[in-house]
Amino acid sequence: MKAPASESSSLVTDRNATEGTIATIRRGLSLTPEVARGLWLTLVLAVITTAGKIVVPVTVQRIIDGGIVGAEAIDLGFVAGSLGLAALILAGTVTANVFMNRRLFRASETALRTLRTRAFRHIHDLSLLTQSTEKRGALVSRVTSDVDTVSQFMSFGGIMLIVMSLQVVIATVVMAIYSWPLAILTWLCFVPVLLAMTKIQKRIRSRYQIVRTRVGAMLGSVSEALVGSATIRAYGVTGRTNQEMDGAVAEVRGAQLKVLRPQAVSFSLSEMSDGFTTGMVIVVGIWLGTSTDLLSVGQLVAFVFLVSLFSQPVRMGIEMLNEAQNAVAGWRRVLGVIDTPADVSDPGGAIDPTTGERGPARPDAQPLPAGPLGIEIEDLRYAYPGGPEVLHGLNISIPPRTHVAIVGETGSGKTTLAKLLTRMMDPTSGAVRIGGIEVDRIPFDSLRGRVVMVPQEGFLFDGSIADNLRYGRPDATELQMLAAMEDLGLLDWIEAMPLGLDTPVHQRGEALSAGERQLVALARAYIADPDLIVLDEATSAVDPASDVRLQAAIEGLQRGRTTVTIAHRLSTAERADLALVLDHGHVVEHGRHADLVDLPDGIYARLHRAWVAHRTGTPRPQPVH
Ligand SMILES: Nc1ncnc2c1ncn2[C@@H]1O[C@H](COP(=O)(O)OP(=O)(O)OP(=O)(O)O)[C@@H](O)[C@H]1O
């Protein structure tokens, strides 16, 4: 099946789109066994609730036939007794109903908590690659609004469908006891409607699937527009963005309207058949009663009640089925996330998204050895999914405590190499060994504790500077954090901040300058105390004073550790023990700065000349008009 255009690049599994409704429900329920726990008691309560409804027509029939018609005078004792009994049974029914609803809500809310947390955790297990290919807003919609539609159905619609079906069965049995010909007539009036409904439901189901996909795409666009609002304003493209948003909203509206059409038909059809059946029952019932004596007055009146008891669940059941379609579509999309295999799995025991439990560790899993870490890269190749190879058989050896600078033109493969080194993704072929162990054998606990990647734009979370530093080490004390700041030469800086370590950074660290955000990101990495640092040097320019502070902090962080720096400034390469030059996915030069800078026709030498010219402000050639 072709994926909808908005998600055509999605890596998240959507094979569920072709799965049958029952199969989806069964798999969804197996993920959340809380729903099934104690379900039998809820069902018993549902049976009592439903059976209780039959009391009214039966009492009416008994009072009319036994206490009014045929009796010389109204038998008040009999009538009062029958009403009292009915009232008692109804009170029991109401109590059962209250308990049933309480049990239902509790079970479904617990189950949904499980479903939501599983899907959310699994998103974190998906590689960065999957996360960035799937629009993040669409992923958010899968764990929020899609789970909500399942919630609405599970807490109400699901059991209602069972109750309604029971009501149809019980109403049919009592109708057949009173008059089997009228019972058959009632069914005959409804059969064509049911057949038509089944067809309409199919259409509604497929259209709901489109609605859910478009809602996901719309949320994706909304979140992208919010995150990129500064860029949108800077380039004055608010109009175009609004147009795109309007387009996404209109797509949702269009999809919703397409669902409404068959829904309206199905609703009207059931209303019509209801009236038609009641009319037929009255006409044929009167004929049966007057000409054949097969039906008493009480039975006919009770029958009219029974028809509404029969048609109401059919009608509501159809509405519930509509909701069920929506829920199943949502369920499929949530399961789609959970079914997507975590392509970078933890050899220390991957979390099974279906059970939420940690699996066994791989037999060959091995934590990193203590002490400084070296790196061996052997015939490393990588191609992004569906794309050409971007790293072509790299062989690199980095001894422990070496500072390596990776240099290369844009698109040469530097970031890709960094992601493979830190196992954000796995190579297509070849091996990366850290401390002599293949990275895919190192349990995440060990790998993430000892190897840290500092990206260009360190992400800061809403909270204080201290909160952000604790992402490096959750139990870091204030004293330890201040000591870390001192080691990095940042003590005067943090003391000058309005609230010191408690200074709030706001969402994404927006309350800090770009340079300050980098300082916090460096301090966070320092507090984590890794043995290998992969640092993507920031390209954003800061003022000279901040730059000096930043460089001092980087040096503090690198001291005594193996570091691989994606060097955007060649001064970093000048200071490094080893510079590696990448060009179109190949290591084309390697050595110390002094060895490379004068190589005739060398790429490093060319990049260095360009960098020096840029720094010293050599005028750029003017564009020719
Ligand atoms: N997520 C992705 N999906 C597909 N192709 C990608 C992806 N990321 C990078 N590439 C491609 O891989 C190649 C190497 O990219 P990479 O980001 O590693 O280069 P780089 O040297 O780090 O560039 P820069 O200095 O601009 O950051 C490029 O051709 C790029 O287009």
Ligand as a Chemical Component Dictionary entry (heavy atoms), coordinates in Angstrom:
data_LIG
# 
_chem_comp.id                   LIG 
_chem_comp.type                 NON-POLYMER 
_chem_comp.pdbx_formal_charge   0 
_chem_comp.three_letter_code    LIG 
# 
loop_
_chem_comp_atom.comp_id 
_chem_comp_atom.atom_id 
_chem_comp_atom.alt_atom_id 
_chem_comp_atom.type_symbol 
_chem_comp_atom.charge 
_chem_comp_atom.model_Cartn_x 
_chem_comp_atom.model_Cartn_y 
_chem_comp_atom.model_Cartn_z 
_chem_comp_atom.pdbx_ordinal 
LIG N1  N1  N 0 19.867 12.149 7.616 1  
LIG C1  C1  C 0 20.428 12.038 6.419 2  
LIG N2  N2  N 0 19.789 11.393 5.429 3  
LIG C2  C2  C 0 20.341 11.267 4.213 4  
LIG N3  N3  N 0 21.548 11.752 3.884 5  
LIG C3  C3  C 0 22.249 12.417 4.819 6  
LIG C4  C4  C 0 21.724 12.581 6.140 7  
LIG N4  N4  N 0 22.641 13.272 6.857 8  
LIG C5  C5  C 0 23.677 13.531 6.039 9  
LIG N5  N5  N 0 23.452 13.004 4.815 10 
LIG C6  C6  C 0 24.370 13.045 3.667 11 
LIG O1  O1  O 0 25.587 12.434 4.030 12 
LIG C7  C7  C 0 26.694 13.160 3.530 13 
LIG C8  C8  C 0 27.641 13.503 4.662 14 
LIG O2  O2  O 0 26.972 14.379 5.550 15 
LIG P1  P1  P 0 27.595 14.871 6.926 16 
LIG O3  O3  O 0 26.529 15.601 7.676 17 
LIG O4  O4  O 0 28.234 13.721 7.598 18 
LIG O5  O5  O 0 28.682 15.898 6.417 19 
LIG P2  P2  P 0 29.568 16.918 7.253 20 
LIG O6  O6  O 0 30.951 16.752 6.754 21 
LIG O7  O7  O 0 29.342 16.739 8.694 22 
LIG O8  O8  O 0 28.976 18.304 6.783 23 
LIG P3  P3  P 0 28.905 19.679 7.619 24 
LIG O9  O9  O 0 30.292 20.160 7.804 25 
LIG O10 O10 O 0 28.130 20.567 6.695 26 
LIG O11 O11 O 0 28.193 19.388 8.881 27 
LIG C9  C9  C 0 26.134 14.389 2.831 28 
LIG O12 O12 O 0 26.154 14.108 1.437 29 
LIG C10 C10 C 0 24.715 14.490 3.313 30 
LIG O13 O13 O 0 23.886 14.973 2.301 31 
# 
loop_
_chem_comp_bond.comp_id 
_chem_comp_bond.atom_id_1 
_chem_comp_bond.atom_id_2 
_chem_comp_bond.value_order 
_chem_comp_bond.pdbx_ordinal 
LIG N1  C1  SING 1  
LIG C1  N2  SING 2  
LIG C1  C4  DOUB 3  
LIG N2  C2  DOUB 4  
LIG C2  N3  SING 5  
LIG N3  C3  DOUB 6  
LIG C3  C4  SING 7  
LIG C3  N5  SING 8  
LIG C4  N4  SING 9  
LIG N4  C5  DOUB 10 
LIG C5  N5  SING 11 
LIG N5  C6  SING 12 
LIG C6  O1  SING 13 
LIG C6  C10 SING 14 
LIG O1  C7  SING 15 
LIG C7  C8  SING 16 
LIG C7  C9  SING 17 
LIG C8  O2  SING 18 
LIG O2  P1  SING 19 
LIG P1  O3  DOUB 20 
LIG P1  O4  SING 21 
LIG P1  O5  SING 22 
LIG O5  P2  SING 23 
LIG P2  O6  DOUB 24 
LIG P2  O7  SING 25 
LIG P2  O8  SING 26 
LIG O8  P3  SING 27 
LIG P3  O9  DOUB 28 
LIG P3  O10 SING 29 
LIG P3  O11 SING 30 
LIG C9  O12 SING 31 
LIG C9  C10 SING 32 
LIG C10 O13 SING 33 
# 
